[in-house]
Amino acid sequence: MRTVSDRTVLVVGLLVALTLAGVVSFYASGSPDGLNRVAADLGFAETQQASATQGGPLAGYETAGIDNSRWSSGVAGVLGCLLVLGCSWLLFGARGRDAVLARTEGE
């Protein structure tokens, strides 16, 4: 039986995530998400305040400066995916180094 390398799984997973973020995100529902819907149903939606990140480059699932909504949401999805990947890589990379250092100090 042939085994698949970890690198192959990671690359395929990244390509699938980027495809979903960049292409499929355009077809996401325009309806309010669950929290917004509950706030509207329970009557406290009007008390919400503007977010500090409301003017950010990826606010509202769109990319500032890109007028085409399809491209704007696709680029925002890809950038968000890459940002999460980068943060995860840093976090888990640091965690892995700490575990290796702890193991070698105990010897």
N, CA, C and O of each residue as an XYZ file, in Angstrom:
428
protein
N       0.837     -1.170      0.000
C       0.000      0.000      0.000
C       0.888      1.242      0.000
O       1.892      1.299      0.711
N       0.516      2.218     -0.790
C       1.286      3.449     -0.919
C       0.836      4.461      0.134
O      -0.361      4.678      0.323
N       1.797      5.075      0.812
C       1.448      6.082      1.817
C       1.604      7.476      1.211
O       2.380      7.683      0.277
N       0.859      8.411      1.757
C       0.906      9.792      1.304
C       1.712     10.587      2.329
O       1.498     10.462      3.535
N       2.628     11.395      1.840
C       3.477     12.158      2.747
C       2.694     13.283      3.420
O       1.674     13.745      2.908
N       3.190     13.708      4.567
C       2.573     14.819      5.290
C       2.575     16.084      4.437
O       1.602     16.838      4.439
N       3.636     16.310      3.730
C       3.758     17.499      2.881
C       2.671     17.512      1.802
O       2.085     18.559      1.527
N       2.403     16.362      1.194
C       1.358     16.279      0.172
C      -0.004     16.608      0.757
O      -0.785     17.338      0.148
N      -0.291     16.076      1.929
C      -1.561     16.349      2.593
C      -1.679     17.839      2.903
O      -2.742     18.425      2.698
N      -0.612     18.457      3.390
C      -0.638     19.880      3.712
C      -0.836     20.741      2.463
O      -1.614     21.695      2.486
N      -0.149     20.414      1.392
C      -0.272     21.197      0.160
C      -1.679     21.071     -0.423
O      -2.275     22.070     -0.827
N      -2.205     19.864     -0.469
C      -3.563     19.663     -0.995
C      -4.576     20.365     -0.102
O      -5.499     21.007     -0.603
N      -4.418     20.254      1.201
C      -5.316     20.937      2.135
C      -5.275     22.448      1.955
O      -6.315     23.105      1.987
N      -4.080     23.003      1.767
C      -3.941     24.440      1.544
C      -4.601     24.857      0.235
O      -5.277     25.885      0.183
N      -4.417     24.086     -0.803
C      -5.046     24.406     -2.089
C      -6.572     24.347     -2.005
O      -7.259     25.188     -2.584
N      -7.091     23.369     -1.297
C      -8.543     23.272     -1.123
C      -9.050     24.471     -0.328
O     -10.057     25.076     -0.696
N      -8.359     24.822      0.763
C      -8.779     25.960      1.589
C      -8.743     27.257      0.793
O      -9.669     28.064      0.885
N      -7.688     27.469      0.014
C      -7.582     28.691     -0.783
C      -8.649     28.733     -1.878
O      -9.187     29.800     -2.175
N      -8.956     27.594     -2.473
C     -10.008     27.545     -3.489
C     -11.364     27.865     -2.873
O     -12.135     28.648     -3.428
N     -11.648     27.263     -1.732
C     -12.911     27.555     -1.060
C     -12.988     29.022     -0.653
O     -14.022     29.666     -0.830
N     -11.904     29.543     -0.113
C     -11.891     30.934      0.342
C     -12.001     31.908     -0.825
O     -12.674     32.933     -0.719
N     -11.349     31.594     -1.925
C     -11.308     32.523     -3.046
C     -12.467     32.417     -4.009
O     -12.858     33.421     -4.605
N     -13.025     31.243     -4.179
C     -14.060     31.038     -5.199
C     -15.437     30.827     -4.569
O     -16.401     31.508     -4.919
N     -15.515     29.905     -3.665
C     -16.808     29.529     -3.104
C     -17.342     30.624     -2.178
O     -18.554     30.728     -1.986
N     -16.461     31.436     -1.607
C     -16.908     32.486     -0.686
C     -17.851     33.478     -1.351
O     -18.683     34.079     -0.672
N     -17.742     33.661     -2.650
C     -18.624     34.588     -3.355
C     -20.072     34.118     -3.316
O     -20.994     34.932     -3.364
N     -20.270     32.821     -3.228
C     -21.615     32.259     -3.250
C     -22.214     32.084     -1.857
O     -23.281     31.486     -1.715
N     -21.545     32.595     -0.837
C     -22.068     32.493      0.527
C     -23.347     33.312      0.653
O     -23.575     34.254     -0.105
N     -24.151     32.948      1.596
C     -25.435     33.615      1.796
C     -25.250     35.079      2.181
O     -24.344     35.426      2.939
N     -26.108     35.918      1.653
C     -26.099     37.325      2.011
C     -26.961     37.606      3.227
O     -27.022     38.744      3.693
N     -27.623     36.592      3.745
C     -28.459     36.752      4.936
C     -27.582     36.973      6.159
O     -26.411     36.592      6.159
N     -28.142     37.591      7.210
C     -27.351     37.798      8.427
C     -26.887     36.474      9.018
O     -27.555     35.448      8.888
N     -25.722     36.517      9.675
C     -25.222     35.294     10.303
C     -26.042     35.001     11.563
O     -26.947     35.761     11.906
N     -25.730     33.921     12.236
C     -26.515     33.466     13.374
C     -26.619     34.482     14.496
O     -27.701     34.686     15.047
N     -25.509     35.122     14.843
C     -25.546     36.087     15.943
C     -26.390     37.304     15.587
O     -27.154     37.796     16.418
N     -26.257     37.786     14.368
C     -27.081     38.923     13.942
C     -28.556     38.555     13.927
O     -29.407     39.364     14.296
N     -28.852     37.359     13.510
C     -30.247     36.906     13.445
C     -30.859     36.808     14.836
O     -31.998     37.226     15.046
N     -30.107     36.255     15.789
C     -30.600     36.140     17.167
C     -30.813     37.528     17.760
O     -31.808     37.769     18.444
N     -29.875     38.445     17.499
C     -30.011     39.812     18.018
C     -31.266     40.476     17.452
O     -31.974     41.178     18.175
N     -31.540     40.265     16.190
C     -32.748     40.833     15.581
C     -34.002     40.179     16.144
O     -34.983     40.863     16.436
N     -33.974     38.865     16.297
C     -35.145     38.149     16.821
C     -35.463     38.537     18.265
O     -36.629     38.617     18.651
N     -34.419     38.778     19.057
C     -34.626     39.106     20.470
C     -34.764     40.612     20.708
O     -35.011     41.045     21.834
N     -34.605     41.401     19.655
C     -34.873     42.829     19.742
C     -33.767     43.703     20.284
O     -34.033     44.826     20.710
N     -32.518     43.222     20.282
C     -31.454     44.092     20.759
C     -30.415     44.407     19.676
O     -29.316     44.865     19.986
N     -30.757     44.165     18.425
C     -29.830     44.430     17.321
C     -29.514     45.912     17.197
O     -28.416     46.283     16.784
N     -30.480     46.767     17.554
C     -30.253     48.204     17.404
C     -29.268     48.757     18.430
O     -28.854     49.910     18.313
N     -28.884     47.971     19.427
C     -27.929     48.441     20.431
C     -26.480     48.177     20.029
O     -25.559     48.563     20.749
N     -26.271     47.523     18.889
C     -24.897     47.227     18.496
C     -24.144     48.514     18.197
O     -24.729     49.513     17.776
N     -22.842     48.471     18.422
C     -21.985     49.629     18.196
C     -21.016     49.314     17.071
O     -20.764     48.150     16.759
N     -20.478     50.359     16.468
C     -19.516     50.184     15.384
C     -18.249     49.527     15.923
O     -17.795     49.832     17.026
N     -17.699     48.639     15.141
C     -16.469     47.950     15.505
C     -15.268     48.856     15.262
O     -15.285     49.709     14.375
N     -14.237     48.661     16.056
C     -13.006     49.421     15.872
C     -12.328     49.048     14.558
O     -11.536     49.826     14.027
N     -12.629     47.873     14.034
C     -12.006     47.415     12.787
C     -12.906     47.628     11.578
O     -12.630     47.107     10.498
N     -13.978     48.391     11.755
C     -14.954     48.591     10.688
C     -14.330     49.197      9.428
O     -14.785     48.907      8.321
N     -13.318     50.016      9.574
C     -12.670     50.634      8.424
C     -11.443     49.875      7.955
O     -10.668     50.395      7.152
N     -11.250     48.659      8.440
C     -10.065     47.872      8.102
C     -10.049     47.424      6.656
O     -11.068     47.493      5.968
N      -8.895     46.963      6.189
C      -8.753     46.579      4.781
C      -9.567     45.354      4.376
O      -9.813     45.159      3.186
N      -9.992     44.528      5.324
C     -10.772     43.334      5.001
C     -12.136     43.348      5.694
O     -12.755     42.297      5.862
N     -12.606     44.526      6.096
C     -13.877     44.635      6.810
C     -15.035     44.234      5.899
O     -15.029     44.523      4.703
N     -16.014     43.573      6.476
C     -17.204     43.175      5.730
C     -16.948     42.092      4.708
O     -17.695     41.979      3.736
N     -15.921     41.297      4.896
C     -15.567     40.217      3.976
C     -15.272     40.732      2.573
O     -15.494     40.028      1.587
N     -14.774     41.955      2.486
C     -14.391     42.540      1.203
C     -13.024     43.179      1.354
O     -12.597     43.493      2.464
N     -12.341     43.370      0.238
C     -11.026     43.976      0.234
C     -11.146     45.435     -0.180
O     -11.694     45.746     -1.238
N     -10.631     46.325      0.656
C     -10.683     47.750      0.346
C      -9.886     48.025     -0.929
O      -8.789     47.496     -1.112
N     -10.440     48.845     -1.795
C      -9.746     49.230     -3.014
C     -10.077     48.377     -4.225
O      -9.649     48.700     -5.333
N     -10.820     47.304     -4.048
C     -11.222     46.462     -5.172
C     -12.719     46.658     -5.376
O     -13.520     46.319     -4.505
N     -13.094     47.208     -6.533
C     -14.494     47.558     -6.788
C     -15.362     46.363     -7.178
O     -16.552     46.344     -6.863
N     -14.799     45.376     -7.850
C     -15.555     44.199     -8.266
C     -15.834     43.339     -7.034
O     -14.899     42.864     -6.390
N     -17.114     43.133     -6.699
C     -17.456     42.417     -5.463
C     -16.983     40.969     -5.470
O     -16.613     40.435     -4.425
N     -16.991     40.332     -6.635
C     -16.525     38.943     -6.717
C     -15.032     38.854     -6.395
O     -14.609     38.016     -5.598
N     -14.255     39.711     -7.012
C     -12.812     39.723     -6.747
C     -12.522     40.183     -5.324
O     -11.635     39.646     -4.661
N     -13.271     41.177     -4.857
C     -13.056     41.727     -3.527
C     -13.251     40.673     -2.441
O     -12.413     40.536     -1.550
N     -14.355     39.930     -2.514
C     -14.600     38.908     -1.500
C     -13.644     37.731     -1.663
O     -13.233     37.131     -0.669
N     -13.288     37.395     -2.883
C     -12.338     36.304     -3.105
C     -10.956     36.614     -2.554
O     -10.329     35.774     -1.909
N     -10.484     37.837     -2.816
C      -9.167     38.246     -2.303
C      -9.198     38.301     -0.776
O      -8.246     37.880     -0.120
N     -10.291     38.819     -0.208
C     -10.415     38.861      1.249
C     -10.377     37.449      1.834
O      -9.744     37.220      2.865
N     -11.049     36.509      1.185
C     -11.045     35.128      1.658
C      -9.665     34.500      1.610
O      -9.249     33.824      2.551
N      -8.956     34.724      0.511
C      -7.607     34.160      0.371
C      -6.657     34.800      1.383
O      -5.878     34.100      2.029
N      -6.716     36.127      1.524
C      -5.844     36.804      2.492
C      -6.158     36.364      3.918
O      -5.244     36.168      4.720
N      -7.427     36.208      4.238
C      -7.799     35.723      5.562
C      -7.282     34.317      5.818
O      -6.805     34.012      6.911
N      -7.378     33.470      4.815
C      -6.892     32.096      4.924
C      -5.373     32.083      5.148
O      -4.869     31.348      5.998
N      -4.658     32.897      4.380
C      -3.205     32.972      4.524
C      -2.803     33.575      5.868
O      -1.803     33.165      6.456
N      -3.571     34.538      6.353
C      -3.292     35.135      7.658
C      -3.446     34.105      8.777
O      -2.607     34.028      9.674
N      -4.508     33.322      8.723
C      -4.714     32.273      9.722
C      -3.613     31.220      9.617
O      -3.114     30.743     10.636
N      -3.234     30.856      8.401
C      -2.147     29.893      8.210
C      -0.848     30.421      8.812
O      -0.142     29.691      9.508
N      -0.532     31.688      8.545
C       0.695     32.275      9.069
C       0.709     32.324     10.593
O       1.713     31.991     11.222
N      -0.404     32.739     11.179
C      -0.491     32.793     12.648
C      -0.376     31.391     13.246
O       0.294     31.197     14.261
N      -1.025     30.428     12.620
C      -0.957     29.041     13.104
C       0.461     28.503     13.004
O       0.951     27.836     13.915
N       1.104     28.796     11.899
C       2.470     28.326     11.692
C       3.380     28.900     12.777
O       4.186     28.173     13.357
N       3.256     30.200     13.055
C       4.078     30.818     14.097
C       3.765     30.230     15.465
O       4.676     29.909     16.228
N       2.483     30.087     15.778
C       2.083     29.585     17.082
C       2.539     28.148     17.295
O       3.166     27.837     18.307
N       2.229     27.279     16.353
C       2.583     25.876     16.519
C       4.069     25.632     16.306
O       4.630     24.690     16.866
N       4.711     26.473     15.502
C       6.164     26.361     15.348
C       6.866     26.702     16.649
O       7.807     26.016     17.049
N       6.412     27.760     17.313
C       6.990     28.128     18.607
C       6.712     27.048     19.635
O       7.577     26.728     20.450
N       5.523     26.489     19.603
C       5.167     25.418     20.544
C       6.047     24.192     20.316
O       6.485     23.545     21.268
N       6.301     23.880     19.047
C       7.146     22.734     18.729
C       8.586     22.947     19.191
O       9.216     22.023     19.704
N       9.108     24.165     19.011
C      10.470     24.467     19.469
C      10.556     24.372     20.984
O      11.537     23.855     21.518
N       9.529     24.869     21.687
C       9.524     24.797     23.145
C       9.547     23.343     23.617
O      10.239     23.008     24.579
N       8.792     22.490     22.940
C       8.740     21.076     23.329
C      10.095     20.416     23.098
O      10.538     19.609     23.914
N      10.750     20.753     21.999
C      12.064     20.177     21.711
C      13.081     20.669     22.746
O      13.884     19.883     23.249
N      13.047     21.967     23.063
C      13.975     22.512     24.053
C      13.744     21.881     25.422
O      14.709     21.559     26.114
N      12.511     21.700     25.821
C      12.209     21.096     27.111
C      12.699     19.657     27.162
O      13.191     19.193     28.190
N      12.561     18.963     26.056
C      13.010     17.574     25.993
C      14.526     17.479     26.099
O      15.043     16.600     26.788
N      15.256     18.389     25.412
C      16.714     18.328     25.421
C      17.289     18.823     26.731
O      18.363     18.377     27.135
N      16.593     19.745     27.415
C      17.088     20.228     28.723
C      16.937     19.158     29.792
O      17.713     19.131     30.747
N      15.964     18.287     29.653
C      15.729     17.242     30.641
C      16.728     16.101     30.544
O      16.792     15.260     31.441
N      17.501     16.056     29.480
C      18.438     14.936     29.297
C      19.725     15.150     30.039
O      20.616     14.302     29.988
